[in-house]
Amino acid sequence: MQCEICGAEIKEKPIDVTIDGSQLKVCSKCSQYGNAARARSPVSRKISPVSAKPIRNVQKRTTSRRDPFAELDDELVEEYETVMREAREKRGWTQEVLATKIKEKASLIKKIERGEITPEDSVRKKIEKALNVNLMERQGKDEWNDDRLNSGTTLGDIVTIKRK
């Protein structure tokens, strides 16, 4: 048999040691690198009296499920890059100054202002706070009012339904 650490041939009985949670069979020279492994005892299949007791007084958590679409009412304004650029220039800041103030890279600010990428929520919030602007607008229920419904041609104005 060979030592599992140094690879030397073990002539006597190998020593069981534990090194970093692994149990190894090693020679007497390498046994100093680990702790003597304890003999493993078989796991008892008996149910202990503590675990045999019925569990009582367990309260169910009554948490209301959060609607994941509730947060989707707000959308980024259509020309967020223009709003952002104008607010930055109004303060006389360069893209690098804004990036420093919100602790982001200047290249990220440049890409956002060019409209190449949309800012993540965390970055958007930092920009809104630093520039004191609102880059989000409310969508959904408020969008479909009477004026919206009565303006322009709809699919229903064009399509005729044939009934048999």
C-alpha positions as CSV (number, residue, x, y, z in Angstrom):
1,M,0.0,0.0,0.0
2,Q,1.2,3.5,-0.7
3,C,1.0,6.7,1.4
4,E,-1.8,8.9,0.1
5,I,0.3,12.0,0.7
6,C,3.9,11.2,-0.3
7,G,3.4,8.1,-2.3
8,A,6.0,6.0,-0.4
9,E,5.4,2.3,0.1
10,I,3.9,1.6,3.5
11,K,5.4,-1.6,5.0
12,E,3.7,-1.4,8.4
13,K,0.0,-0.8,9.2
14,P,-1.1,2.6,7.6
15,I,-2.3,5.3,9.9
16,D,-5.7,6.9,9.3
17,V,-5.6,10.7,9.6
18,T,-8.0,13.5,8.8
19,I,-6.8,16.4,6.8
20,D,-9.2,19.2,5.9
21,G,-12.1,16.8,6.4
22,S,-10.7,14.1,4.2
23,Q,-9.7,10.7,5.7
24,L,-6.4,9.4,4.4
25,K,-4.2,6.4,4.9
26,V,-0.7,7.7,5.4
27,C,2.8,6.6,6.5
28,S,4.2,7.4,9.9
29,K,6.2,10.4,8.5
30,C,3.1,12.0,7.0
31,S,0.8,11.4,10.0
32,Q,2.1,14.6,11.5
33,Y,0.2,16.6,8.9
34,G,-3.3,15.5,10.1
35,N,-5.2,14.6,13.1
36,A,-5.8,11.0,14.0
37,A,-9.1,9.8,12.5
38,R,-11.7,8.5,14.9
39,A,-13.2,5.1,14.2
40,R,-16.5,5.5,12.5
41,S,-19.4,4.2,14.4
42,P,-22.4,2.9,12.5
43,V,-25.4,5.2,12.3
44,S,-28.3,4.2,14.5
45,R,-31.6,3.6,12.7
46,K,-33.5,3.9,15.9
47,I,-35.8,6.9,16.3
48,S,-34.7,8.9,19.3
49,P,-37.4,9.8,21.8
50,V,-36.9,13.5,21.2
51,S,-37.7,13.2,17.5
52,A,-40.6,10.8,18.0
53,K,-42.7,13.5,19.7
54,P,-45.3,15.1,17.5
55,I,-44.6,18.7,16.6
56,R,-47.3,21.0,17.9
57,N,-47.9,24.7,18.0
58,V,-46.3,25.2,14.6
59,Q,-47.8,28.3,13.1
60,K,-48.1,28.5,9.3
61,R,-46.7,31.6,7.8
62,T,-49.5,33.5,6.2
63,T,-47.6,35.8,3.9
64,S,-49.5,37.4,1.1
65,R,-47.9,36.8,-2.2
66,R,-46.5,39.9,-3.8
67,D,-47.7,40.7,-7.3
68,P,-44.6,40.8,-9.5
69,F,-46.3,42.9,-12.1
70,A,-47.3,45.6,-9.6
71,E,-43.9,47.2,-10.1
72,L,-44.3,47.3,-13.9
73,D,-46.6,50.3,-13.9
74,D,-43.7,52.7,-14.3
75,E,-41.7,52.8,-17.5
76,L,-38.6,54.7,-18.5
77,V,-39.5,58.0,-20.3
78,E,-39.2,57.8,-24.1
79,E,-36.3,60.2,-24.4
80,Y,-34.5,59.5,-21.1
81,E,-31.1,60.1,-22.7
82,T,-32.1,63.7,-23.7
83,V,-33.6,64.4,-20.3
84,M,-30.5,63.2,-18.6
85,R,-28.1,65.0,-20.9
86,E,-30.0,68.3,-20.6
87,A,-30.1,68.1,-16.8
88,R,-26.4,67.3,-16.6
89,E,-25.4,70.2,-18.9
90,K,-27.7,72.5,-17.0
91,R,-25.5,71.9,-13.9
92,G,-22.4,72.3,-16.0
93,W,-21.2,68.8,-15.4
94,T,-19.2,66.6,-17.8
95,Q,-20.1,63.0,-18.1
96,E,-17.0,62.2,-16.0
97,V,-18.2,64.4,-13.2
98,L,-21.6,62.8,-13.2
99,A,-20.0,59.4,-13.2
100,T,-17.8,60.3,-10.2
101,K,-20.8,61.6,-8.3
102,I,-22.8,58.5,-8.7
103,K,-19.8,56.2,-8.4
104,E,-20.1,54.6,-11.9
105,K,-17.9,54.5,-14.9
106,A,-17.9,57.4,-17.4
107,S,-18.3,55.0,-20.3
108,L,-21.6,53.8,-18.8
109,I,-22.9,57.4,-18.7
110,K,-21.8,57.9,-22.3
111,K,-23.6,54.8,-23.4
112,I,-26.8,55.7,-21.6
113,E,-26.8,59.2,-23.0
114,R,-26.3,57.9,-26.6
115,G,-29.2,55.5,-26.0
116,E,-27.1,52.4,-26.5
117,I,-28.2,50.9,-23.2
118,T,-31.0,51.5,-20.8
119,P,-29.9,52.1,-17.2
120,E,-30.5,49.4,-14.6
121,D,-32.8,50.5,-11.7
122,S,-29.9,51.0,-9.3
123,V,-28.0,53.3,-11.8
124,R,-31.2,55.1,-12.8
125,K,-32.0,55.9,-9.2
126,K,-28.5,57.3,-8.7
127,I,-28.9,59.5,-11.8
128,E,-32.3,60.7,-10.8
129,K,-31.0,61.6,-7.3
130,A,-27.8,63.3,-8.6
131,L,-29.6,65.3,-11.4
132,N,-32.9,65.8,-9.5
133,V,-34.9,64.5,-12.5
134,N,-37.5,61.8,-13.0
135,L,-36.7,59.3,-15.7
136,M,-39.8,57.1,-15.0
137,E,-43.4,57.7,-16.0
138,R,-46.6,56.0,-14.8
139,Q,-48.1,53.5,-17.3
140,G,-51.1,51.3,-17.2
141,K,-54.5,52.4,-15.8
142,D,-54.0,56.1,-16.2
143,E,-52.9,55.6,-19.9
144,W,-56.3,54.3,-21.0
145,N,-58.7,57.2,-20.4
146,D,-61.5,58.4,-22.7
147,D,-59.3,60.7,-24.8
148,R,-57.0,57.8,-25.6
149,L,-59.8,55.5,-26.5
150,N,-61.5,58.0,-28.8
151,S,-58.4,59.2,-30.6
152,G,-57.3,57.7,-34.0
153,T,-58.3,54.7,-36.0
154,T,-58.4,51.3,-34.3
155,L,-58.4,47.8,-35.6
156,G,-62.1,47.6,-34.8
157,D,-62.8,50.6,-37.2
158,I,-61.2,48.7,-40.1
159,V,-62.2,45.1,-39.5
160,T,-65.7,43.8,-40.3
161,I,-66.8,40.7,-38.6
162,K,-68.5,38.1,-40.8
163,R,-71.1,36.0,-39.1
164,K,-72.4,32.8,-40.5
